[in-house]
Amino acid sequence: MTIQFSNDMADVVATRRYLHQYPELGLSEFNTSDFVASQLADHGYEVTRGLGQTGVVATLRNGTSSRSIGIRADMDALPIEEETGAEYASKNKGLMHACGHDGHTAMLLGAARILARRKNFDGTIHLIFQPAEENFGGARLMIEDGLFERFPCNAVFGLHNDPSLPFGQIGVKEGPMMAAVDECRITVNGRGGHGAEPQDTSDPIVCGASIIMALQTIASRNIHPLDQMVITVGAFHAGMASNVIPERAEMLLTIRSFDPGVRDELERRIRLVAEGQAASYGMSVTLDYKRGYEATINHKAETDFVRDLARRVIGEDKVIDLPRPSMGAEDFAYMLAERPGTYFLLGTRRTDNDPPLHHPRFDFNDDALPIGTSFWVELAEAYLPPR
């Protein structure tokens, strides 16, 4: 790919590294929002703040077309203590940009500057800087605050960096792209006592272990083999001492799926398994089941558009159709449920040993900034071609 905007890239790198130093959690991106809004206003955008509490929408109009496009970047960081050792490492203790949202924001800000300078489009561009992708569903909050009523979009687009994909590669996929995510807390209510006298107790640890093992049969015996899903018990808390049987045990589950019917069946089966296993031990369970993000489903026309554009501007050999969806989750799903669009990946891998996303040594690959920035410019101008 020939980078057409090399003079702007030093500023994009500086922006990314500034954002990396000052990470903020979801719905607390106050300084980040101030910085983003100030940059956009300087470039002549109409800036609207406060959607989804800390979200920013920047609007640029040109020409006479009524068509419009939305491009989204997420801004929030994670509660992780950074271990990169970079000179621009986080200055906010216990927080870091471990998912590359600093890079996403920097690329879209860089594209904003170029688009405003060139004005090589006909229509309206809405740049959506979204809070709280990691935890509180900032996309949903912005939509509830009237995002698409106030800023109509014929289509919306979002990308995510991916350190597992070869550098500079664009990964696209029509249909299911990311999974729906649910969480469940299962509490086993037992009767504690002395570890040397288990017959006088109702041991919630043994019951909990039985529940964990039985949950594994849902995938193998209750869900069709071709339906993708995951049930993971990520935490099991019980007891404090070797000779004490506790009163209760607690499990934390993450549940991933794509099909709404499968999603409903997973909740039903998890409840039945937990309650049935507990009853067989003479105990009871309490379940707190919470539905999270919906599945991210890409639309065909917009996915085809991104694929064809990437092949033209980046090269045939740099564009792949992803072989399968990810079991990760993404709240861009809410935007795709409201408007046509697509969510795609930008490969940032340096070596085979790159830290993954959400790792304390993860650091966005700055060499990918020109690619993402330029592609956003190309995409906006191709979607709203000048007359």
N, C-alpha and C positions, 0 to 999 in steps of 0.2 A: 504494500500500500504506500503510495506517495503522500507524505504528510504535507498538506498545503498551508498549514498555519504554524510553522515552526517558531515564528517570532513570539507567539503567545504562550509557548509551552513552559518557559521559565516561570511565568506567573502562575500557571496551573500547578506546577510542582511546588512552588512556594505556598500556594493556597492549601494544597493537600497536606503539607508538612505542618503548617500552622494549625489546621483543623485537628491533625493527629495529636498535637501537643495539648489541646484543650477539649478532650472528649466529654460528652454529657449524656446522661441516661435519657431514655424515652420520656417525653413530656416535661423534661427539664432542660431542653436544648435552648435555653434563653440566650446565652452569648452566641451560640452557633446561629440562631435565627437572626440576631442583630447583625452579625457579620454578613450572612447571606443576603438579607434585605438591603443592607447598605451597598453591597457590591452590585446588586441588580438595579437599584435606583440610579447608581452612577452610570449605568449603561443605557438608561432611558426607558426602563420597563415600568409599567404600572404594577406596583407591589401591593399585595394584600396579605395581611398577617392575621393570625389568630385562628385559622381553621385547624381543627384538631389540637387546639390550645397553642401549640408552638409551630404549626406549619406555616409555610410561606408559598404563595402562588405569584408568579411573575408573568405578566401578559405583554406581548409585543404584537402589534398589528401592522400589516403592510398590504397595499393593493386593495382590491375590491372584492375578493372572493369571500364567501360566507363560510368556507371550510375552516376547520380548526384541528389542532393536534395537541395532545397532552404528553409531556415527557416527565417522568418521575425519577427523583433521586431520594434515597433515605439518608437521614442525618444522624441517627442516634448511635451511641456506643454501648459497651458492655461492662458489667461489673467484674473486671478481670485486672489483676495486677500485672502490668507490662514487664516483659523480660527481654525485649529486643536489644537493649543497649544502644539504640539509635540516639544520635545527638538531638533529635527532635522528639524523643520519647515523651509519653504523657506526663504532664505536670500536675494532673489531677489524680491524687493517690487512689488506687483501687479501681480506676476506670481506664479503659483503653478502647481504641478503635481496632478491635480484633476481628472485624468482619469486612473491613474495607469500605465502610460507608463514608469515610473521609475521602477516599478516592472517587466514589460515586458523586458526591457533592462537588468536589473540585472539577471533575470532568464536565458536569452540567453547567457550572458557573463559567468554565472556559468556553463552552459552546455558546452560552448566553452572550458573552462578549462578542464573539465572532458573528453570530447571527444578527445582532443589533448593528454591527458595523457594516456588514454586507447587504443586509435587507434584500436578499436574493430569494424571496418567497412571496406568495400571494395568499393571504389569509391571516389566521390568528394562531400564535404559538402561546401555549400555557405551560410554563415550567413549574412543576410541582415538587417542592422540597418538603418531604414528608417526615414527621416525627415518629418515634415509637414503633418502628417495624419489629424490633426484637421482642417486645413484650405486650404492649397494650393495644395493638392493632390500630396504629395511627392512620392507616388508609381508611379504615372503617369510620374512625372519628372525623376525618376530613369530609367523607361522604355525608355523614350525618349532619355536618355543619353546612351542607349545601354545595359541596365542591362542584359537581357537574351541572347543577342548576345555575350557579353563578358563573361558571367557567365551562360552557358547553364544549365538548370534545367529540369529533367524529371518530377518533381512535386514541388509545393511550398506549405508551410504550415504556418498558422498564428493563434495566439490565442488572446483572450482578457479576462481579468478578469471581473467577473460579481458579484457585491455584492448582487444581488437579487437571485442568485442561492445558494443552501446550500453549505457549506464549503466542498471543495475537490471534488465536483461533476464536471464531464465533460459533457458538453452539445453539441451534434452534430446535424446536420441537412443536409440532401441531398437537393440539389436544392436551391431555393431562401433562403438566410440567412439574408441579410440586404437590405434595400430599396435603390433605386435611389433617389437622392435628388436634387431638383431644387429650385431656389429662384426667387421671382418676387417683383419688386417695382412698385406700382401703384400710380400715382400722378393725382389727380383730379384738373383740372384747372377751377376755379370758378371766381366770381367777388365779392370782399369784400365790406364791408360797415358797417353801424351802426347796432348793434344788435336790436335796436328798430324799424328799418325800413327794415325788411327782404325782402319786396316786391321789393326793389330797388337793390337787390343783387342776385347773383347766389351762393347759400350756398353750398360749397364743403363738409361740414361736414355731412349734411343731405344726399347728394349724396353718400358720402363715406360709410355712415352707410347702405344705401340701397345696395351698392355693396357687402359689407361684408355679409349681410344676403342672398343675391342672390347667392353668391359663395357656400353657404352651400347646395344648391340644385344640384350642380354638382354631388356630391357623390350619392345623393338619386334619381336623375332623369336622369342622363346622362351616368353613369358608371354602368356596370353590378354589381349586388349585391355581386357576388362572387369574384370580382376583388378588391384586397386590395389597398387602396389609402388613403391619408390624405391631406387635404388642411387646413392649420392653418394660420390665420392672427395674427402674433405675435406682431405687433406694429401698432398703428394708431396715427399719429401726425397731429395736426391741431390747429391753434389759440393760443392766449396768454392771452386773457381777456374775461370776461363773456359778455361784451357788444360790442364786435367787431367780425364781421363775416370775416374770413380770405380769402385770395385770393386762397389758395389751401389747399388740404389735402393729406396726404401721408400714404400708407399702405405698410407693409412689410410682404410677405407671404413665408412660406416654404411649398413645395409640395413633397410628398413622393409616390412612386409607385414601381412596380416590372416589369410589362409587358411593353415593348417598345411601343406597340400600345396604351395602356392606357396612357402612359406618353405623347405621342403626342396629344391625345384627351384632356387631362387635360390642356395643354397649349392652345389649340384651344378654349376650352370652357371658360377658364379664360379670354382670350382676348375678346371673344364675350360678356360675361356677363358684364365685366367692361365697354366696349364701349357702349353696349346697354343701360345699366343703366344710364350712363352719358348722353347719347343722350336724354333719356326720361326726364332729368332735364335741357336740353338745355346747357349742358356742354361737355367738352372733357376730355379724359384721356391720359396720357402717360404711357406706360408699358416698363419696363426694365426687360426682362425675361432671366434668366441665367441658363443654364444646369449645374448641378454639378456632383457629383460622380455617376457612374453607379450602378446598382443593384449588390450586391455580390451574386454570384451564385456558390454554391459548387458542385464539381464533385462527381459522385457516387463512383467510385473506391477508391479515396483518402478518402472520408468520411467513407466508409466501413472499410478502413485500420485503421483510427484513432479510430473508434468505437471498432473494434475487439482488437486492441492493448490496449486501455484503459480498456476494460473488463478484459484482462489478467493481466495487471500490477497494476491496481487500484482496480478492483473488479466489478462484475456485478451490485451490488447495487449502485455504484457510477457513473454509466453512463446512461444518458437519451437521448432519441431522442426528441428534442425540438418540442413542439406541433405546433408552428407557427413561422414564421420569425419575425424579429424585424423591426419596422419602422425607426429605426436609420440607419445611413449611415456609410460606411467604405471604404476607398480608396484601401484596399486590393483587392477590386473588379477589379481594373485594372490588377493586377497580375494574378488573376484567369481567366481573359479574354484572357491572353496570354499563360498561362500554366495550365495544370491540377493541382488541389489542393483542399484544404478545409480550412475553417476558423471555429474555434470552441471556446467554452467558458469554462473558469475555474471558478467554484464557489468559492467565497471568503467571503460569508456572516458570520458575527459574531453573530449578533442579528437581530431581526425583525425591529429594528429601525436604522439600518446602514444608513449613508448618501449615497445617490445615486452618480453615476458618475457625474462629473462636479459640485459638491457641494463644497463650501468653507471648509467644515469639512471632506471631503472624505480623507481617508488615506489607501493606499494599505495594505492589511492584510499580514504581513510578514510570518504568519504561512503557507501561501500558496506557499511561495517561494520554499521550498524543493519539493513540488509536481510538480510545473511547470518546475523547473530545471531538475528534474529526468525524467520527461516525455519527454522533448526534447531529452535527451540522449537516452532513450529507443526508441523513434521514429526514430532518425537518424540511430541508429544501426540496427533497424528492417527493415528499408527501404533499407539500404545498408549492408545486412548481410555479415559477413566475410566468405570467402570460406574455 
